[in-house]
Amino acid sequence: MPPVPGSARTTSPLSRPVRTLLAAALVGTLAPALAAAPAAAAPPSPAPQARDLGREVLPAGDGWASWSGTTRPDGRVVQATGTTGGAAADPAEVYVVDTWPELRDALAGRPGGSQTDARRSTTPRIVYVRGTLDAFTQADGTRLTCDDFAAQVTVAGTGAPFSMDDYVAHYDPSGPWGREDPSGPLEDARVAAATVQARQTQQHVGSNVTIVGVGDDARIVGANLRIRDASNVIVRNLTLSDAYDCFPQWDPGDGETGNWNSAYDNLSVWTSTSVWADHLTLDDGEHPPASLPTVYGRPYEVHDGLLDVTHGSDLVTVSWSHFADHDKTSIVGSSDSRLQDRGQHRVTYHHNRWTDVGQRAPRVRFGDVHVYNNLYEQTRPGLFSYYWGAGIESSIVAENNAVELAEGVDPARVVAEWKGTQLRETGTLVNGREVDLVAAFNATAPRPLADTARWTPSDHYDPQVQPTEEVAATVRAGAGATLPSGTPVASRAPDAPRLSHDNGWDTGLHDGAYTVTSTLWWGQNATVVRFYENDVLVDAQWLDGRSPDRQTARLDVTGKADGTYTYVAEVLNPWGTARSAPLTVTVRDAAPARPTVTAGRVVDGSVTVTTTLWWGTNATEYVLLVDGAEADRQELVAATPHRQRATTTLTGLAPGTHTLVARLTNAAGSTESAPLQITVRG
């Protein structure tokens, strides 16, 4: 029985072989410089300055994702214009997250938002990821296990909770069930349990989004990030680890002996266009292939791909990423039968590092795929099957790649044919020697490949292809989540600002027109400030400046009615957030001050009435009421706190006593004068 699905999981570091390999690569990179160093060492070079990756866009000419034109993912017409991600985000749409629920809320655009909200969103946004985000962790900090998911599903007809142990025992191909596809209550329960897990660990990413890791420890563990039905997405400088499937499916018809198949990739690009995946580290975390048990004679596979591009996705650049210790690594295309994907699946892979992967680096269906300046390295031969898979109607162009095979591995195995007919390969070095890999494959292949392509990369973008001799050192030095990310403005989260206001300073009136000022007097500066009024976001602004200089931002407030208003400023940079202490502003003079009404001498039923607001908040409208009925209405020009006056001449008044009231109004309210009585003699 497989012990893995029910076990508790912890944060997944790189597996020991990968850590060893990285350490060895680092030593190998530094050794020549150390050997050549003089006895008196020069002062150390300054550390690379952190870059605000959230504001960066894909450079022109950098692979298929930089291309502009019409694309049709799954038949939906999309006009591509390059890849900028969330660079156009309003400052209110910038998020710093350090938990899985915070990431989900940021992508949905609201707390508790749904996966539909996230998938359909087109609002530009930037999401900075700090530390480890564990997809198995709930909002209250509780960490779930596979058993927790299974316990929420009851097997029909039994009343018992679902168990993968029961599933394995029931569908054993050597037992009574035989080699039929699983079906019935246990298979239905497995599907239901998988749905429970997907609600927790699968996250959709919508259009116009940038997700970047900050610092050198940003990682998302146990999750399937799925860019679905989206366009213009950037994911950079993150470790995406261990997209663990608690409930893999047994498929007895998959191959000669059957296989366990899982549902989740670390990163899925699904019916999406203009996607840039850059400087990522992708691995299986605590569950590398060597750790998987064998069930029914096959590896109990709990992972699918590391980065898959499927379902008609198009215009993708995968650059400077490290794929480590995984079997089915990166496929382009969903199935041979999806003929609607013809003309799609245009992907560029460049300067990626592929360490001890089994296959699919990449495997391609239908697409025009460019694979250049990648480093393929084996420290052991066991998992390796092939690297480049020429699938149905595919056209791969492989240029200047460096391949380091383990001892005894035949270079002919680098290429595989999956109903493809062509693969153009040039400039490959295998263990430092030039090798024509297509010719090596064709020497023994029952269906040889033509060393041609139906397209030329330089006709569509401007690839900067390095000489192959430089590739291994360049890629080892730069691939993976290695960017000095953060911001040049600060080296840590901003300090808390202080708030002040000028209510009443200009006129002496607390009239609802004032400025709230956020001042970060000294310390680590921010890139965004958000102002909240009574816990509601009312304004957000980008900020400039370098720490530790003073940093200010102002919120202009007008038209407030009498009452109290509490303000908080939240400042953030890619390293984190800080909030000011609350500031309460009291408005008591917002409505017009009380006017005085006077009347001249009444002659033959006529009289001139004068309304004067001697000092105070002015009005924008004046109404004179005679015996409760409107007799005159005028617009006024406010000039607070100066005197304001309006005059009305009444005629045809009937003999008797009449009551006059003046009403002054502005946006904050209305104020009436004391009544004035006049007498018209008969």
Secondary structure as a PSIPRED ss2 file (coil, helix, strand):
# PSIPRED VFORMAT (PSIPRED V4.0)

   1 M C   1.000  0.000  0.000
   2 P C   1.000  0.000  0.000
   3 P C   1.000  0.000  0.000
   4 V C   1.000  0.000  0.000
   5 P C   1.000  0.000  0.000
   6 G C   1.000  0.000  0.000
   7 S C   1.000  0.000  0.000
   8 A C   1.000  0.000  0.000
   9 R C   1.000  0.000  0.000
  10 T C   1.000  0.000  0.000
  11 T C   1.000  0.000  0.000
  12 S C   1.000  0.000  0.000
  13 P C   1.000  0.000  0.000
  14 L C   1.000  0.000  0.000
  15 S C   1.000  0.000  0.000
  16 R H   0.000  1.000  0.000
  17 P H   0.000  1.000  0.000
  18 V H   0.000  1.000  0.000
  19 R H   0.000  1.000  0.000
  20 T H   0.000  1.000  0.000
  21 L H   0.000  1.000  0.000
  22 L H   0.000  1.000  0.000
  23 A H   0.000  1.000  0.000
  24 A H   0.000  1.000  0.000
  25 A H   0.000  1.000  0.000
  26 L H   0.000  1.000  0.000
  27 V H   0.000  1.000  0.000
  28 G H   0.000  1.000  0.000
  29 T H   0.000  1.000  0.000
  30 L H   0.000  1.000  0.000
  31 A H   0.000  1.000  0.000
  32 P H   0.000  1.000  0.000
  33 A H   0.000  1.000  0.000
  34 L H   0.000  1.000  0.000
  35 A H   0.000  1.000  0.000
  36 A H   0.000  1.000  0.000
  37 A C   1.000  0.000  0.000
  38 P C   1.000  0.000  0.000
  39 A C   1.000  0.000  0.000
  40 A C   1.000  0.000  0.000
  41 A C   1.000  0.000  0.000
  42 A C   1.000  0.000  0.000
  43 P C   1.000  0.000  0.000
  44 P C   1.000  0.000  0.000
  45 S C   1.000  0.000  0.000
  46 P C   1.000  0.000  0.000
  47 A C   1.000  0.000  0.000
  48 P C   1.000  0.000  0.000
  49 Q C   1.000  0.000  0.000
  50 A C   1.000  0.000  0.000
  51 R E   0.000  0.000  1.000
  52 D C   1.000  0.000  0.000
  53 L H   0.000  1.000  0.000
  54 G H   0.000  1.000  0.000
  55 R H   0.000  1.000  0.000
  56 E C   1.000  0.000  0.000
  57 V C   1.000  0.000  0.000
  58 L C   1.000  0.000  0.000
  59 P C   1.000  0.000  0.000
  60 A C   1.000  0.000  0.000
  61 G C   1.000  0.000  0.000
  62 D C   1.000  0.000  0.000
  63 G C   1.000  0.000  0.000
  64 W H   0.000  1.000  0.000
  65 A H   0.000  1.000  0.000
  66 S H   0.000  1.000  0.000
  67 W C   1.000  0.000  0.000
  68 S E   0.000  0.000  1.000
  69 G E   0.000  0.000  1.000
  70 T E   0.000  0.000  1.000
  71 T E   0.000  0.000  1.000
  72 R C   1.000  0.000  0.000
  73 P H   0.000  1.000  0.000
  74 D H   0.000  1.000  0.000
  75 G H   0.000  1.000  0.000
  76 R C   1.000  0.000  0.000
  77 V C   1.000  0.000  0.000
  78 V E   0.000  0.000  1.000
  79 Q E   0.000  0.000  1.000
  80 A E   0.000  0.000  1.000
  81 T E   0.000  0.000  1.000
  82 G C   1.000  0.000  0.000
  83 T C   1.000  0.000  0.000
  84 T C   1.000  0.000  0.000
  85 G C   1.000  0.000  0.000
  86 G C   1.000  0.000  0.000
  87 A C   1.000  0.000  0.000
  88 A C   1.000  0.000  0.000
  89 A C   1.000  0.000  0.000
  90 D C   1.000  0.000  0.000
  91 P H   0.000  1.000  0.000
  92 A H   0.000  1.000  0.000
  93 E H   0.000  1.000  0.000
  94 V E   0.000  0.000  1.000
  95 Y E   0.000  0.000  1.000
  96 V E   0.000  0.000  1.000
  97 V E   0.000  0.000  1.000
  98 D C   1.000  0.000  0.000
  99 T C   1.000  0.000  0.000
 100 W H   0.000  1.000  0.000
 101 P H   0.000  1.000  0.000
 102 E H   0.000  1.000  0.000
 103 L H   0.000  1.000  0.000
 104 R H   0.000  1.000  0.000
 105 D H   0.000  1.000  0.000
 106 A H   0.000  1.000  0.000
 107 L H   0.000  1.000  0.000
 108 A H   0.000  1.000  0.000
 109 G C   1.000  0.000  0.000
 110 R C   1.000  0.000  0.000
 111 P C   1.000  0.000  0.000
 112 G C   1.000  0.000  0.000
 113 G C   1.000  0.000  0.000
 114 S C   1.000  0.000  0.000
 115 Q H   0.000  1.000  0.000
 116 T H   0.000  1.000  0.000
 117 D H   0.000  1.000  0.000
 118 A H   0.000  1.000  0.000
 119 R H   0.000  1.000  0.000
 120 R H   0.000  1.000  0.000
 121 S C   1.000  0.000  0.000
 122 T C   1.000  0.000  0.000
 123 T C   1.000  0.000  0.000
 124 P C   1.000  0.000  0.000
 125 R E   0.000  0.000  1.000
 126 I E   0.000  0.000  1.000
 127 V E   0.000  0.000  1.000
 128 Y E   0.000  0.000  1.000
 129 V E   0.000  0.000  1.000
 130 R C   1.000  0.000  0.000
 131 G C   1.000  0.000  0.000
 132 T E   0.000  0.000  1.000
 133 L E   0.000  0.000  1.000
 134 D E   0.000  0.000  1.000
 135 A C   1.000  0.000  0.000
 136 F C   1.000  0.000  0.000
 137 T E   0.000  0.000  1.000
 138 Q C   1.000  0.000  0.000
 139 A C   1.000  0.000  0.000
 140 D C   1.000  0.000  0.000
 141 G C   1.000  0.000  0.000
 142 T C   1.000  0.000  0.000
 143 R E   0.000  0.000  1.000
 144 L C   1.000  0.000  0.000
 145 T C   1.000  0.000  0.000
 146 C H   0.000  1.000  0.000
 147 D H   0.000  1.000  0.000
 148 D H   0.000  1.000  0.000
 149 F H   0.000  1.000  0.000
 150 A H   0.000  1.000  0.000
 151 A C   1.000  0.000  0.000
 152 Q C   1.000  0.000  0.000
 153 V C   1.000  0.000  0.000
 154 T E   0.000  0.000  1.000
 155 V C   1.000  0.000  0.000
 156 A C   1.000  0.000  0.000
 157 G C   1.000  0.000  0.000
 158 T C   1.000  0.000  0.000
 159 G C   1.000  0.000  0.000
 160 A C   1.000  0.000  0.000
 161 P E   0.000  0.000  1.000
 162 F C   1.000  0.000  0.000
 163 S C   1.000  0.000  0.000
 164 M H   0.000  1.000  0.000
 165 D H   0.000  1.000  0.000
 166 D H   0.000  1.000  0.000
 167 Y H   0.000  1.000  0.000
 168 V H   0.000  1.000  0.000
 169 A H   0.000  1.000  0.000
 170 H H   0.000  1.000  0.000
 171 Y C   1.000  0.000  0.000
 172 D C   1.000  0.000  0.000
 173 P C   1.000  0.000  0.000
 174 S C   1.000  0.000  0.000
 175 G C   1.000  0.000  0.000
 176 P C   1.000  0.000  0.000
 177 W C   1.000  0.000  0.000
 178 G C   1.000  0.000  0.000
 179 R C   1.000  0.000  0.000
 180 E C   1.000  0.000  0.000
 181 D C   1.000  0.000  0.000
 182 P C   1.000  0.000  0.000
 183 S C   1.000  0.000  0.000
 184 G C   1.000  0.000  0.000
 185 P H   0.000  1.000  0.000
 186 L H   0.000  1.000  0.000
 187 E H   0.000  1.000  0.000
 188 D H   0.000  1.000  0.000
 189 A H   0.000  1.000  0.000
 190 R H   0.000  1.000  0.000
 191 V H   0.000  1.000  0.000
 192 A H   0.000  1.000  0.000
 193 A H   0.000  1.000  0.000
 194 A H   0.000  1.000  0.000
 195 T H   0.000  1.000  0.000
 196 V H   0.000  1.000  0.000
 197 Q H   0.000  1.000  0.000
 198 A H   0.000  1.000  0.000
 199 R H   0.000  1.000  0.000
 200 Q H   0.000  1.000  0.000
 201 T H   0.000  1.000  0.000
 202 Q E   0.000  0.000  1.000
 203 Q E   0.000  0.000  1.000
 204 H E   0.000  0.000  1.000
 205 V E   0.000  0.000  1.000
 206 G C   1.000  0.000  0.000
 207 S C   1.000  0.000  0.000
 208 N C   1.000  0.000  0.000
 209 V E   0.000  0.000  1.000
 210 T E   0.000  0.000  1.000
 211 I E   0.000  0.000  1.000
 212 V E   0.000  0.000  1.000
 213 G E   0.000  0.000  1.000
 214 V C   1.000  0.000  0.000
 215 G C   1.000  0.000  0.000
 216 D C   1.000  0.000  0.000
 217 D C   1.000  0.000  0.000
 218 A C   1.000  0.000  0.000
 219 R E   0.000  0.000  1.000
 220 I E   0.000  0.000  1.000
 221 V E   0.000  0.000  1.000
 222 G C   1.000  0.000  0.000
 223 A C   1.000  0.000  0.000
 224 N E   0.000  0.000  1.000
 225 L E   0.000  0.000  1.000
 226 R E   0.000  0.000  1.000
 227 I E   0.000  0.000  1.000
 228 R E   0.000  0.000  1.000
 229 D C   1.000  0.000  0.000
 230 A C   1.000  0.000  0.000
 231 S E   0.000  0.000  1.000
 232 N E   0.000  0.000  1.000
 233 V E   0.000  0.000  1.000
 234 I E   0.000  0.000  1.000
 235 V E   0.000  0.000  1.000
 236 R E   0.000  0.000  1.000
 237 N C   1.000  0.000  0.000
 238 L C   1.000  0.000  0.000
 239 T E   0.000  0.000  1.000
 240 L E   0.000  0.000  1.000
 241 S E   0.000  0.000  1.000
 242 D C   1.000  0.000  0.000
 243 A C   1.000  0.000  0.000
 244 Y C   1.000  0.000  0.000
 245 D C   1.000  0.000  0.000
 246 C C   1.000  0.000  0.000
 247 F C   1.000  0.000  0.000
 248 P C   1.000  0.000  0.000
 249 Q E   0.000  0.000  1.000
 250 W E   0.000  0.000  1.000
 251 D E   0.000  0.000  1.000
 252 P C   1.000  0.000  0.000
 253 G C   1.000  0.000  0.000
 254 D C   1.000  0.000  0.000
 255 G C   1.000  0.000  0.000
 256 E C   1.000  0.000  0.000
 257 T C   1.000  0.000  0.000
 258 G C   1.000  0.000  0.000
 259 N E   0.000  0.000  1.000
 260 W E   0.000  0.000  1.000
 261 N E   0.000  0.000  1.000
 262 S C   1.000  0.000  0.000
 263 A C   1.000  0.000  0.000
 264 Y C   1.000  0.000  0.000
 265 D C   1.000  0.000  0.000
 266 N C   1.000  0.000  0.000
 267 L E   0.000  0.000  1.000
 268 S E   0.000  0.000  1.000
 269 V E   0.000  0.000  1.000
 270 W E   0.000  0.000  1.000
 271 T C   1.000  0.000  0.000
 272 S C   1.000  0.000  0.000
 273 T E   0.000  0.000  1.000
 274 S E   0.000  0.000  1.000
 275 V E   0.000  0.000  1.000
 276 W E   0.000  0.000  1.000
 277 A E   0.000  0.000  1.000
 278 D E   0.000  0.000  1.000
 279 H C   1.000  0.000  0.000
 280 L C   1.000  0.000  0.000
 281 T E   0.000  0.000  1.000
 282 L E   0.000  0.000  1.000
 283 D E   0.000  0.000  1.000
 284 D C   1.000  0.000  0.000
 285 G C   1.000  0.000  0.000
 286 E C   1.000  0.000  0.000
 287 H C   1.000  0.000  0.000
 288 P C   1.000  0.000  0.000
 289 P H   0.000  1.000  0.000
 290 A H   0.000  1.000  0.000
 291 S H   0.000  1.000  0.000
 292 L C   1.000  0.000  0.000
 293 P C   1.000  0.000  0.000
 294 T E   0.000  0.000  1.000
 295 V E   0.000  0.000  1.000
 296 Y C   1.000  0.000  0.000
 297 G C   1.000  0.000  0.000
 298 R E   0.000  0.000  1.000
 299 P E   0.000  0.000  1.000
 300 Y C   1.000  0.000  0.000
 301 E C   1.000  0.000  0.000
 302 V C   1.000  0.000  0.000
 303 H C   1.000  0.000  0.000
 304 D C   1.000  0.000  0.000
 305 G C   1.000  0.000  0.000
 306 L C   1.000  0.000  0.000
 307 L E   0.000  0.000  1.000
 308 D E   0.000  0.000  1.000
 309 V E   0.000  0.000  1.000
 310 T E   0.000  0.000  1.000
 311 H C   1.000  0.000  0.000
 312 G C   1.000  0.000  0.000
 313 S C   1.000  0.000  0.000
 314 D E   0.000  0.000  1.000
 315 L E   0.000  0.000  1.000
 316 V E   0.000  0.000  1.000
 317 T E   0.000  0.000  1.000
 318 V E   0.000  0.000  1.000
 319 S E   0.000  0.000  1.000
 320 W C   1.000  0.000  0.000
 321 S C   1.000  0.000  0.000
 322 H E   0.000  0.000  1.000
 323 F E   0.000  0.000  1.000
 324 A E   0.000  0.000  1.000
 325 D C   1.000  0.000  0.000
 326 H C   1.000  0.000  0.000
 327 D C   1.000  0.000  0.000
 328 K E   0.000  0.000  1.000
 329 T C   1.000  0.000  0.000
 330 S C   1.000  0.000  0.000
 331 I E   0.000  0.000  1.000
 332 V E   0.000  0.000  1.000
 333 G C   1.000  0.000  0.000
 334 S C   1.000  0.000  0.000
 335 S C   1.000  0.000  0.000
 336 D C   1.000  0.000  0.000
 337 S C   1.000  0.000  0.000
 338 R C   1.000  0.000  0.000
 339 L H   0.000  1.000  0.000
 340 Q H   0.000  1.000  0.000
 341 D H   0.000  1.000  0.000
 342 R C   1.000  0.000  0.000
 343 G C   1.000  0.000  0.000
 344 Q C   1.000  0.000  0.000
 345 H C   1.000  0.000  0.000
 346 R C   1.000  0.000  0.000
 347 V E   0.000  0.000  1.000
 348 T E   0.000  0.000  1.000
 349 Y E   0.000  0.000  1.000
 350 H E   0.000  0.000  1.000
 351 H C   1.000  0.000  0.000
 352 N C   1.000  0.000  0.000
 353 R E   0.000  0.000  1.000
 354 W E   0.000  0.000  1.000
 355 T E   0.000  0.000  1.000
 356 D C   1.000  0.000  0.000
 357 V C   1.000  0.000  0.000
 358 G C   1.000  0.000  0.000
 359 Q E   0.000  0.000  1.000
 360 R C   1.000  0.000  0.000
 361 A C   1.000  0.000  0.000
 362 P C   1.000  0.000  0.000
 363 R E   0.000  0.000  1.000
 364 V E   0.000  0.000  1.000
 365 R C   1.000  0.000  0.000
 366 F C   1.000  0.000  0.000
 367 G C   1.000  0.000  0.000
 368 D E   0.000  0.000  1.000
 369 V E   0.000  0.000  1.000
 370 H E   0.000  0.000  1.000
 371 V E   0.000  0.000  1.000
 372 Y E   0.000  0.000  1.000
 373 N C   1.000  0.000  0.000
 374 N C   1.000  0.000  0.000
 375 L E   0.000  0.000  1.000
 376 Y E   0.000  0.000  1.000
 377 E E   0.000  0.000  1.000
 378 Q C   1.000  0.000  0.000
 379 T C   1.000  0.000  0.000
 380 R C   1.000  0.000  0.000
 381 P C   1.000  0.000  0.000
 382 G C   1.000  0.000  0.000
 383 L C   1.000  0.000  0.000
 384 F C   1.000  0.000  0.000
 385 S C   1.000  0.000  0.000
 386 Y C   1.000  0.000  0.000
 387 Y C   1.000  0.000  0.000
 388 W E   0.000  0.000  1.000
 389 G E   0.000  0.000  1.000
 390 A E   0.000  0.000  1.000
 391 G E   0.000  0.000  1.000
 392 I C   1.000  0.000  0.000
 393 E C   1.000  0.000  0.000
 394 S C   1.000  0.000  0.000
 395 S E   0.000  0.000  1.000
 396 I E   0.000  0.000  1.000
 397 V E   0.000  0.000  1.000
 398 A E   0.000  0.000  1.000
 399 E E   0.000  0.000  1.000
 400 N C   1.000  0.000  0.000
 401 N C   1.000  0.000  0.000
 402 A E   0.000  0.000  1.000
 403 V E   0.000  0.000  1.000
 404 E E   0.000  0.000  1.000
 405 L C   1.000  0.000  0.000
 406 A C   1.000  0.000  0.000
 407 E C   1.000  0.000  0.000
 408 G C   1.000  0.000  0.000
 409 V C   1.000  0.000  0.000
 410 D C   1.000  0.000  0.000
 411 P H   0.000  1.000  0.000
 412 A H   0.000  1.000  0.000
 413 R H   0.000  1.000  0.000
 414 V H   0.000  1.000  0.000
 415 V E   0.000  0.000  1.000
 416 A E   0.000  0.000  1.000
 417 E E   0.000  0.000  1.000
 418 W E   0.000  0.000  1.000
 419 K E   0.000  0.000  1.000
 420 G C   1.000  0.000  0.000
 421 T C   1.000  0.000  0.000
 422 Q E   0.000  0.000  1.000
 423 L E   0.000  0.000  1.000
 424 R E   0.000  0.000  1.000
 425 E E   0.000  0.000  1.000
 426 T E   0.000  0.000  1.000
 427 G C   1.000  0.000  0.000
 428 T C   1.000  0.000  0.000
 429 L E   0.000  0.000  1.000
 430 V E   0.000  0.000  1.000
 431 N C   1.000  0.000  0.000
 432 G C   1.000  0.000  0.000
 433 R E   0.000  0.000  1.000
 434 E E   0.000  0.000  1.000
 435 V C   1.000  0.000  0.000
 436 D C   1.000  0.000  0.000
 437 L H   0.000  1.000  0.000
 438 V H   0.000  1.000  0.000
 439 A H   0.000  1.000  0.000
 440 A H   0.000  1.000  0.000
 441 F H   0.000  1.000  0.000
 442 N H   0.000  1.000  0.000
 443 A C   1.000  0.000  0.000
 444 T C   1.000  0.000  0.000
 445 A C   1.000  0.000  0.000
 446 P C   1.000  0.000  0.000
 447 R C   1.000  0.000  0.000
 448 P C   1.000  0.000  0.000
 449 L C   1.000  0.000  0.000
 450 A E   0.000  0.000  1.000
 451 D C   1.000  0.000  0.000
 452 T C   1.000  0.000  0.000
 453 A C   1.000  0.000  0.000
 454 R C   1.000  0.000  0.000
 455 W C   1.000  0.000  0.000
 456 T C   1.000  0.000  0.000
 457 P H   0.000  1.000  0.000
 458 S H   0.000  1.000  0.000
 459 D H   0.000  1.000  0.000
 460 H C   1.000  0.000  0.000
 461 Y C   1.000  0.000  0.000
 462 D C   1.000  0.000  0.000
 463 P C   1.000  0.000  0.000
 464 Q C   1.000  0.000  0.000
 465 V C   1.000  0.000  0.000
 466 Q C   1.000  0.000  0.000
 467 P C   1.000  0.000  0.000
 468 T H   0.000  1.000  0.000
 469 E H   0.000  1.000  0.000
 470 E H   0.000  1.000  0.000
 471 V H   0.000  1.000  0.000
 472 A H   0.000  1.000  0.000
 473 A H   0.000  1.000  0.000
 474 T H   0.000  1.000  0.000
 475 V H   0.000  1.000  0.000
 476 R H   0.000  1.000  0.000
 477 A H   0.000  1.000  0.000
 478 G H   0.000  1.000  0.000
 479 A C   1.000  0.000  0.000
 480 G C   1.000  0.000  0.000
 481 A C   1.000  0.000  0.000
 482 T C   1.000  0.000  0.000
 483 L C   1.000  0.000  0.000
 484 P C   1.000  0.000  0.000
 485 S E   0.000  0.000  1.000
 486 G C   1.000  0.000  0.000
 487 T E   0.000  0.000  1.000
 488 P C   1.000  0.000  0.000
 489 V C   1.000  0.000  0.000
 490 A E   0.000  0.000  1.000
 491 S C   1.000  0.000  0.000
 492 R C   1.000  0.000  0.000
 493 A C   1.000  0.000  0.000
 494 P C   1.000  0.000  0.000
 495 D C   1.000  0.000  0.000
 496 A C   1.000  0.000  0.000
 497 P C   1.000  0.000  0.000
 498 R E   0.000  0.000  1.000
 499 L E   0.000  0.000  1.000
 500 S E   0.000  0.000  1.000
 501 H E   0.000  0.000  1.000
 502 D C   1.000  0.000  0.000
 503 N C   1.000  0.000  0.000
 504 G C   1.000  0.000  0.000
 505 W C   1.000  0.000  0.000
 506 D C   1.000  0.000  0.000
 507 T C   1.000  0.000  0.000
 508 G C   1.000  0.000  0.000
 509 L C   1.000  0.000  0.000
 510 H C   1.000  0.000  0.000
 511 D C   1.000  0.000  0.000
 512 G C   1.000  0.000  0.000
 513 A C   1.000  0.000  0.000
 514 Y E   0.000  0.000  1.000
 515 T E   0.000  0.000  1.000
 516 V E   0.000  0.000  1.000
 517 T E   0.000  0.000  1.000
 518 S E   0.000  0.000  1.000
 519 T E   0.000  0.000  1.000
 520 L E   0.000  0.000  1.000
 521 W C   1.000  0.000  0.000
 522 W C   1.000  0.000  0.000
 523 G C   1.000  0.000  0.000
 524 Q C   1.000  0.000  0.000
 525 N C   1.000  0.000  0.000
 526 A C   1.000  0.000  0.000
 527 T C   1.000  0.000  0.000
 528 V E   0.000  0.000  1.000
 529 V E   0.000  0.000  1.000
 530 R E   0.000  0.000  1.000
 531 F E   0.000  0.000  1.000
 532 Y E   0.000  0.000  1.000
 533 E E   0.000  0.000  1.000
 534 N C   1.000  0.000  0.000
 535 D C   1.000  0.000  0.000
 536 V E   0.000  0.000  1.000
 537 L E   0.000  0.000  1.000
 538 V E   0.000  0.000  1.000
 539 D E   0.000  0.000  1.000
 540 A E   0.000  0.000  1.000
 541 Q E   0.000  0.000  1.000
 542 W E   0.000  0.000  1.000
 543 L C   1.000  0.000  0.000
 544 D C   1.000  0.000  0.000
 545 G C   1.000  0.000  0.000
 546 R C   1.000  0.000  0.000
 547 S C   1.000  0.000  0.000
 548 P C   1.000  0.000  0.000
 549 D C   1.000  0.000  0.000
 550 R C   1.000  0.000  0.000
 551 Q E   0.000  0.000  1.000
 552 T E   0.000  0.000  1.000
 553 A E   0.000  0.000  1.000
 554 R E   0.000  0.000  1.000
 555 L E   0.000  0.000  1.000
 556 D E   0.000  0.000  1.000
 557 V E   0.000  0.000  1.000
 558 T C   1.000  0.000  0.000
 559 G C   1.000  0.000  0.000
 560 K C   1.000  0.000  0.000
 561 A C   1.000  0.000  0.000
 562 D C   1.000  0.000  0.000
 563 G E   0.000  0.000  1.000
 564 T E   0.000  0.000  1.000
 565 Y E   0.000  0.000  1.000
 566 T E   0.000  0.000  1.000
 567 Y E   0.000  0.000  1.000
 568 V E   0.000  0.000  1.000
 569 A E   0.000  0.000  1.000
 570 E E   0.000  0.000  1.000
 571 V E   0.000  0.000  1.000
 572 L E   0.000  0.000  1.000
 573 N E   0.000  0.000  1.000
 574 P C   1.000  0.000  0.000
 575 W C   1.000  0.000  0.000
 576 G E   0.000  0.000  1.000
 577 T E   0.000  0.000  1.000
 578 A E   0.000  0.000  1.000
 579 R E   0.000  0.000  1.000
 580 S C   1.000  0.000  0.000
 581 A C   1.000  0.000  0.000
 582 P C   1.000  0.000  0.000
 583 L E   0.000  0.000  1.000
 584 T E   0.000  0.000  1.000
 585 V E   0.000  0.000  1.000
 586 T E   0.000  0.000  1.000
 587 V E   0.000  0.000  1.000
 588 R C   1.000  0.000  0.000
 589 D C   1.000  0.000  0.000
 590 A C   1.000  0.000  0.000
 591 A C   1.000  0.000  0.000
 592 P C   1.000  0.000  0.000
 593 A C   1.000  0.000  0.000
 594 R C   1.000  0.000  0.000
 595 P C   1.000  0.000  0.000
 596 T E   0.000  0.000  1.000
 597 V E   0.000  0.000  1.000
 598 T E   0.000  0.000  1.000
 599 A E   0.000  0.000  1.000
 600 G C   1.000  0.000  0.000
 601 R C   1.000  0.000  0.000
 602 V C   1.000  0.000  0.000
 603 V E   0.000  0.000  1.000
 604 D C   1.000  0.000  0.000
 605 G C   1.000  0.000  0.000
 606 S E   0.000  0.000  1.000
 607 V E   0.000  0.000  1.000
 608 T E   0.000  0.000  1.000
 609 V E   0.000  0.000  1.000
 610 T E   0.000  0.000  1.000
 611 T E   0.000  0.000  1.000
 612 T E   0.000  0.000  1.000
 613 L E   0.000  0.000  1.000
 614 W C   1.000  0.000  0.000
 615 W C   1.000  0.000  0.000
 616 G C   1.000  0.000  0.000
 617 T C   1.000  0.000  0.000
 618 N C   1.000  0.000  0.000
 619 A C   1.000  0.000  0.000
 620 T C   1.000  0.000  0.000
 621 E E   0.000  0.000  1.000
 622 Y E   0.000  0.000  1.000
 623 V E   0.000  0.000  1.000
 624 L E   0.000  0.000  1.000
 625 L E   0.000  0.000  1.000
 626 V E   0.000  0.000  1.000
 627 D C   1.000  0.000  0.000
 628 G C   1.000  0.000  0.000
 629 A E   0.000  0.000  1.000
 630 E E   0.000  0.000  1.000
 631 A E   0.000  0.000  1.000
 632 D E   0.000  0.000  1.000
 633 R E   0.000  0.000  1.000
 634 Q E   0.000  0.000  1.000
 635 E E   0.000  0.000  1.000
 636 L C   1.000  0.000  0.000
 637 V C   1.000  0.000  0.000
 638 A C   1.000  0.000  0.000
 639 A C   1.000  0.000  0.000
 640 T C   1.000  0.000  0.000
 641 P C   1.000  0.000  0.000
 642 H C   1.000  0.000  0.000
 643 R C   1.000  0.000  0.000
 644 Q E   0.000  0.000  1.000
 645 R E   0.000  0.000  1.000
 646 A E   0.000  0.000  1.000
 647 T E   0.000  0.000  1.000
 648 T E   0.000  0.000  1.000
 649 T E   0.000  0.000  1.000
 650 L E   0.000  0.000  1.000
 651 T C   1.000  0.000  0.000
 652 G C   1.000  0.000  0.000
 653 L C   1.000  0.000  0.000
 654 A C   1.000  0.000  0.000
 655 P C   1.000  0.000  0.000
 656 G E   0.000  0.000  1.000
 657 T E   0.000  0.000  1.000
 658 H E   0.000  0.000  1.000
 659 T E   0.000  0.000  1.000
 660 L E   0.000  0.000  1.000
 661 V E   0.000  0.000  1.000
 662 A E   0.000  0.000  1.000
 663 R E   0.000  0.000  1.000
 664 L E   0.000  0.000  1.000
 665 T E   0.000  0.000  1.000
 666 N E   0.000  0.000  1.000
 667 A C   1.000  0.000  0.000
 668 A C   1.000  0.000  0.000
 669 G E   0.000  0.000  1.000
 670 S E   0.000  0.000  1.000
 671 T E   0.000  0.000  1.000
 672 E E   0.000  0.000  1.000
 673 S C   1.000  0.000  0.000
 674 A C   1.000  0.000  0.000
 675 P C   1.000  0.000  0.000
 676 L E   0.000  0.000  1.000
 677 Q E   0.000  0.000  1.000
 678 I E   0.000  0.000  1.000
 679 T E   0.000  0.000  1.000
 680 V E   0.000  0.000  1.000
 681 R C   1.000  0.000  0.000
 682 G C   1.000  0.000  0.000
